[in-house]
Amino acid sequence: MEQTSHRPPITNFIFDGPNNMYHMYGWSSFIAKAWVNSAALQVEGKKVIIFNDGQKIEWNSMGDQFLNIFFGTLGH
């Protein structure tokens, strides 16, 4: 795992599972936005995992949002 860029923050990774049961690689970046009483996280990137039997799964993490951080009922 290595952070290859600071602005925007980009992290690349590659690793193998125990006994080479799987191989995983990808990259991830995010943009954080904050407002008076809420914050949002926009996630970009691609993650890939390949298993010994050849099955391949690709995905990206969803963004996140927090509401009513300072007052009101906290929402996530």
Phi, psi and omega in degrees: 000136181209136174275113187263352177211142179265319178228103000284157179289118179233129179242131176249147179212156175204134175199161179247143179284172179300140182055028181053037180290335177204163179230128183231139178207167177158192179212159181211144176214160179212158173232124179259136177233132181237139175240187185302314185231020180206165178213149179226150179234118178260123185251135175236162176135186181209132176240139182226135173231132180240124180269165181305326183280003178095350179296136183234131178235130177239140179202168172225142178291145177282163175288178182220152180216137178239128182246153177054053183293319186259329180211153184093183179278122182299133176235143180229000000 
